[in-house]
Amino acid sequence: MVKVENLVKRYGTNYALNDVSFEIGEGEIVGLLGPNGAGKSTAMNIITGYLSATSGSVTIDGTDMLEDPIRAKKLIGFLPEQPPVYPEMTVMEYLNFVYDLKGCELERTPHLEEIIQVTKIAEVRNRLIKNLSKGNKQRVGIAQALVGDPKVVIFDEPTVGLDPKQILAVRNLLRTLARRHTVILSTHILAEVQAVCERVIIINKGKIIADEKTENIVKTIEDGYRYRYKICGPQRDVESALLKLNGVKRVEIGTERDLDSYSYTVDCDGGIDARKAVFNLCSSRGWAIIGIEAVGTDLESVFIRLVDRSDGLLPDNTKKKKRR
């Protein structure tokens, strides 16, 4: 659906994007991540046709953005970080304006009504946009991106400034949209990517440093598995037994204590998950496990470590592998 090949954007001797390539299939919902200045916004602006590339190509559903920009742009809906709304218009006036602006050929009334229902802005359709809440303005921004029923929708920070209830509502809306559209989501809220996206592309200094399914992104870090256990048992005996398990390279005993349990952070070699072994060990010794949690394997931790590695702040011991 979206194919980006060898994309380069250069300003003088500085590269905003340097040989970026990726493909996004139909119906995928992909998170585009990166620190400030990494090249995310540049990539989105080039994909939408707002900005030209120094070299490389962008193809939307088989249409080259450079060769046929009008057709390619009709296949894309875009919500920038600041929704492009007109405060003095009512919601319906604005959506009708966008309909005309895009040269939409779908039947106007049923098409706009469907968008209003999907984005849940029916109750405010006749209100001035300037009088809407932040959440409803964001919904109107999403609604304008859906006019014309584009095959690809791109959202830049769609939940910034929203309260928790509004954030949850927008996340649910994004999941709904993925049933009919390919969705690209750029955000700094990493929990949002984990909650919504099935794939993550991380950009740093104009280059892709990770492209994986969200559930597999932790495997791009080869430091191994790390879990914290709360185990009821003699502290030194537990520590000694844990260290003897296959693949366990380090055990740290926490200072906190919960009744008769102690906390043990267990580091394993890459590719070895010792959870079953720990469970079997404790079961055989009569030690109860009353808690277990992953440490340093959330998306935020992975993101920081990948960026630090690409910046040369950490040794790069990851394996370069092709995405299947």
C-alpha positions as CSV (number, residue, x, y, z in Angstrom):
1,M,0.0,0.0,0.0
2,V,2.8,2.4,0.9
3,K,6.2,1.9,-0.5
4,V,9.1,4.1,0.3
5,E,12.4,3.5,-1.5
6,N,15.8,5.0,-0.8
7,L,14.4,8.2,0.4
8,V,16.9,11.0,0.8
9,K,16.2,14.6,2.0
10,R,19.2,16.8,2.2
11,Y,19.6,20.4,3.3
12,G,23.0,21.5,2.1
13,T,25.4,18.9,3.7
14,N,22.9,17.9,6.3
15,Y,20.6,14.9,5.9
16,A,17.1,14.9,7.3
17,L,16.6,11.5,5.7
18,N,19.4,9.2,4.5
19,D,18.4,6.3,2.3
20,V,15.2,5.4,4.1
21,S,13.2,2.4,2.7
22,F,10.1,0.5,4.1
23,E,6.8,-0.9,2.9
24,I,3.5,-0.8,4.7
25,G,0.8,-3.3,3.7
26,E,-2.9,-2.8,3.3
27,G,-4.7,-2.7,6.7
28,E,-1.6,-2.4,8.8
29,I,-1.4,0.1,11.6
30,V,2.2,1.2,12.0
31,G,3.9,3.4,14.6
32,L,6.6,5.8,13.4
33,L,8.9,6.7,16.3
34,G,12.0,8.8,16.8
35,P,13.5,11.5,19.0
36,N,13.0,15.2,18.0
37,G,14.8,16.0,14.8
38,A,15.1,12.3,13.8
39,G,13.3,12.8,10.5
40,K,9.8,11.5,11.3
41,S,8.0,14.7,10.2
42,T,10.1,15.0,7.1
43,A,9.2,11.4,6.2
44,M,5.5,12.1,6.7
45,N,5.6,15.3,4.7
46,I,7.3,13.6,1.8
47,I,4.8,10.7,1.9
48,T,1.9,13.1,1.8
49,G,3.4,15.0,-1.1
50,Y,3.8,18.2,1.0
51,L,7.5,18.1,0.7
52,S,9.7,17.0,-2.2
53,A,12.6,14.5,-1.7
54,T,16.2,15.0,-2.8
55,S,16.1,11.5,-4.2
56,G,14.1,8.3,-3.8
57,S,10.5,7.5,-4.4
58,V,7.1,7.2,-2.6
59,T,4.4,5.0,-4.1
60,I,0.8,4.9,-2.7
61,D,-1.2,1.9,-3.9
62,G,0.9,1.7,-7.0
63,T,0.8,5.4,-7.8
64,D,4.1,7.3,-7.7
65,M,3.8,10.5,-5.7
66,L,6.2,12.4,-8.1
67,E,4.7,11.1,-11.4
68,D,1.0,11.5,-10.5
69,P,0.8,13.7,-7.3
70,I,-2.9,14.5,-7.6
71,R,-4.0,10.9,-7.8
72,A,-1.6,9.8,-5.1
73,K,-2.7,12.6,-2.7
74,K,-6.3,11.5,-3.1
75,L,-5.3,8.2,-1.6
76,I,-4.0,9.9,1.6
77,G,-5.7,11.5,4.6
78,F,-3.5,13.5,6.9
79,L,-3.9,14.9,10.4
80,P,-1.0,17.1,11.4
81,E,-0.2,17.8,15.0
82,Q,-2.2,21.0,14.8
83,P,-5.6,20.1,13.3
84,P,-6.1,22.2,10.1
85,V,-9.6,23.5,11.1
86,Y,-11.3,26.8,10.6
87,P,-12.6,28.1,14.0
88,E,-15.3,30.3,12.5
89,M,-16.9,27.4,10.6
90,T,-19.4,24.9,12.0
91,V,-18.3,21.3,11.9
92,M,-20.6,20.6,8.9
93,E,-19.5,23.7,7.1
94,Y,-15.9,22.7,7.5
95,L,-16.5,19.1,6.4
96,N,-18.4,20.3,3.3
97,F,-15.5,22.7,2.6
98,V,-13.0,19.8,2.8
99,Y,-15.2,17.7,0.6
100,D,-15.2,20.4,-2.1
101,L,-11.5,21.1,-1.6
102,K,-10.6,17.4,-2.2
103,G,-12.8,17.1,-5.2
104,C,-14.5,14.1,-3.5
105,E,-16.7,12.1,-5.9
106,L,-18.5,10.0,-3.3
107,E,-22.2,10.9,-2.6
108,R,-21.9,13.9,-0.3
109,T,-24.6,13.4,2.3
110,P,-24.2,9.7,3.1
111,H,-20.4,9.9,3.0
112,L,-20.1,12.8,5.4
113,E,-22.8,11.3,7.7
114,E,-20.8,8.0,7.9
115,I,-17.7,10.0,8.8
116,I,-19.6,11.9,11.5
117,Q,-20.9,8.7,13.0
118,V,-17.5,6.9,12.9
119,T,-15.7,9.9,14.6
120,K,-18.7,10.4,17.0
121,I,-19.1,14.1,16.4
122,A,-22.8,14.0,15.6
123,E,-23.8,16.0,18.7
124,V,-21.5,18.9,17.7
125,R,-22.1,19.0,14.0
126,N,-23.8,22.4,14.0
127,R,-21.5,24.0,16.6
128,L,-18.7,26.5,15.7
129,I,-15.3,24.7,15.8
130,K,-13.8,27.4,18.0
131,N,-16.3,26.5,20.8
132,L,-15.4,22.8,20.8
133,S,-13.4,21.0,23.4
134,K,-9.8,19.9,22.5
135,G,-11.0,16.4,22.2
136,N,-13.8,17.2,19.7
137,K,-11.5,19.5,17.7
138,Q,-9.2,16.5,17.4
139,R,-12.1,14.3,16.2
140,V,-13.0,16.9,13.6
141,G,-9.4,16.8,12.5
142,I,-9.6,13.1,12.1
143,A,-12.9,13.4,10.3
144,Q,-11.4,15.7,7.7
145,A,-8.6,13.2,7.1
146,L,-11.3,10.6,6.3
147,V,-13.1,12.7,3.7
148,G,-12.8,11.0,0.3
149,D,-12.3,7.6,2.0
150,P,-8.5,7.5,1.5
151,K,-6.7,4.2,1.6
152,V,-4.0,5.6,3.8
153,V,-4.4,7.8,6.8
154,I,-1.5,9.4,8.6
155,F,-1.8,10.9,12.1
156,D,0.9,13.1,13.7
157,E,0.6,13.2,17.5
158,P,-3.2,12.7,17.5
159,T,-3.7,12.6,21.3
160,V,-1.5,15.5,22.4
161,G,-3.3,17.6,25.0
162,L,-6.2,15.2,25.5
163,D,-7.3,13.9,28.9
164,P,-7.1,10.1,29.6
165,K,-10.7,9.5,28.6
166,Q,-10.3,11.3,25.3
167,I,-7.0,9.5,24.6
168,L,-8.7,6.1,25.1
169,A,-11.5,7.2,22.8
170,V,-9.0,8.2,20.0
171,R,-7.1,5.0,20.4
172,N,-10.3,3.0,20.0
173,L,-11.1,5.1,16.9
174,L,-7.7,4.4,15.4
175,R,-8.2,0.6,15.8
176,T,-11.6,1.0,14.1
177,L,-10.0,2.9,11.2
178,A,-7.5,0.1,10.7
179,R,-10.3,-2.2,9.5
180,R,-10.7,-0.1,6.4
181,H,-7.5,1.9,6.1
182,T,-3.8,1.6,6.3
183,V,-2.8,3.7,9.3
184,I,0.6,5.5,10.0
185,L,0.8,6.9,13.5
186,S,3.6,9.2,14.6
187,T,3.7,9.8,18.4
188,H,6.0,10.4,21.3
189,I,3.6,8.5,23.6
190,L,5.2,5.0,23.5
191,A,2.3,3.4,25.5
192,E,0.1,4.5,22.7
193,V,2.1,2.6,20.1
194,Q,2.0,-0.5,22.3
195,A,-1.7,-0.1,22.7
196,V,-2.6,0.6,19.1
197,C,0.1,-0.4,16.6
198,E,1.0,-3.8,15.3
199,R,4.4,-2.7,14.0
200,V,7.0,-0.1,14.9
201,I,9.4,1.8,12.7
202,I,12.1,3.8,14.6
203,I,14.0,6.5,12.9
204,N,17.1,8.3,14.3
205,K,19.3,10.8,12.6
206,G,17.5,10.2,9.3
207,K,18.0,6.4,9.3
208,I,15.8,3.5,10.2
209,I,17.3,1.8,13.3
210,A,14.4,-0.7,13.9
211,D,11.5,-2.1,11.9
212,E,9.7,-4.9,13.8
213,K,6.3,-6.1,14.9
214,T,5.4,-4.4,18.2
215,E,5.4,-7.7,20.0
216,N,8.9,-8.6,18.7
217,I,10.6,-5.2,19.1
218,V,12.3,-6.3,22.4
219,K,14.2,-9.0,20.4
220,T,16.1,-6.2,18.7
221,I,17.9,-5.8,22.0
222,E,20.2,-8.8,22.5
223,D,20.9,-8.1,26.1
224,G,18.6,-11.0,27.0
225,Y,15.6,-11.4,29.1
226,R,15.3,-9.6,32.5
227,Y,12.6,-10.3,35.0
228,R,12.0,-9.3,38.6
229,Y,10.6,-12.1,40.9
230,K,9.2,-11.9,44.4
231,I,10.0,-15.3,46.0
232,C,9.3,-16.6,49.5
233,G,12.3,-18.5,50.7
234,P,15.7,-18.3,52.3
235,Q,17.4,-15.4,50.6
236,R,20.9,-16.9,50.0
237,D,19.5,-20.3,49.1
238,V,17.2,-18.7,46.5
239,E,20.0,-16.6,45.0
240,S,22.4,-19.5,44.8
241,A,19.8,-21.8,43.1
242,L,18.8,-19.1,40.6
243,L,22.4,-18.6,39.6
244,K,22.7,-22.3,38.7
245,L,19.8,-22.2,36.2
246,N,20.8,-22.5,32.5
247,G,21.3,-19.1,30.9
248,V,21.1,-17.0,34.1
249,K,24.1,-14.7,34.1
250,R,23.3,-12.4,37.0
251,V,21.0,-12.2,40.0
252,E,20.4,-8.9,41.9
253,I,18.7,-9.0,45.3
254,G,16.4,-6.0,45.9
255,T,16.4,-4.1,49.2
256,E,12.6,-4.2,49.6
257,R,10.9,-7.0,51.4
258,D,7.2,-8.1,51.3
259,L,6.4,-10.1,54.4
260,D,8.6,-13.3,53.9
261,S,9.5,-12.6,50.3
262,Y,12.5,-11.0,48.7
263,S,12.9,-9.4,45.3
264,Y,15.3,-10.9,42.7
265,T,16.2,-9.4,39.4
266,V,17.3,-12.1,37.1
267,D,19.3,-11.4,33.9
268,C,19.6,-14.1,31.2
269,D,21.6,-14.6,28.1
270,G,20.0,-13.5,24.8
271,G,17.4,-15.9,23.6
272,I,16.9,-17.6,27.0
273,D,13.7,-17.1,28.9
274,A,14.2,-18.6,32.4
275,R,10.6,-18.1,33.7
276,K,9.6,-21.7,33.4
277,A,12.9,-22.8,34.9
278,V,12.4,-20.4,37.8
279,F,8.8,-21.7,38.3
280,N,9.9,-25.3,38.3
281,L,12.8,-24.6,40.7
282,C,10.6,-22.8,43.2
283,S,7.9,-25.5,42.9
284,S,10.4,-28.2,43.7
285,R,11.8,-26.3,46.7
286,G,8.5,-25.2,48.1
287,W,9.2,-21.6,47.5
288,A,6.2,-19.5,46.5
289,I,6.4,-16.9,43.7
290,I,4.1,-14.0,44.6
291,G,5.2,-11.6,41.9
292,I,6.9,-11.4,38.5
293,E,7.4,-8.4,36.2
294,A,9.4,-7.6,33.1
295,V,12.3,-5.1,33.6
296,G,13.6,-2.9,30.8
297,T,11.6,-4.7,28.1
298,D,8.8,-2.1,27.7
299,L,8.8,-0.1,24.5
300,E,10.1,3.0,26.2
301,S,13.2,1.2,27.5
302,V,13.8,-0.4,24.1
303,F,13.4,2.9,22.3
304,I,15.9,4.7,24.5
305,R,18.5,1.9,24.2
306,L,18.1,1.6,20.4
307,V,18.5,5.4,20.0
308,D,21.5,5.4,22.4
309,R,23.1,2.6,20.4
310,S,22.6,4.4,17.1
311,D,24.1,7.5,18.6
312,G,27.1,5.5,19.7
313,L,26.4,5.8,23.4
314,L,26.0,2.0,23.8
315,P,27.8,-0.9,22.1
316,D,25.8,-2.3,19.1
317,N,25.6,-6.0,19.6
318,T,22.3,-6.4,17.8
319,K,22.0,-8.7,14.8
320,K,21.0,-7.0,11.6
321,K,18.1,-9.0,10.1
322,K,15.6,-8.5,7.4
323,R,12.0,-8.0,8.3
324,R,9.8,-10.8,7.0
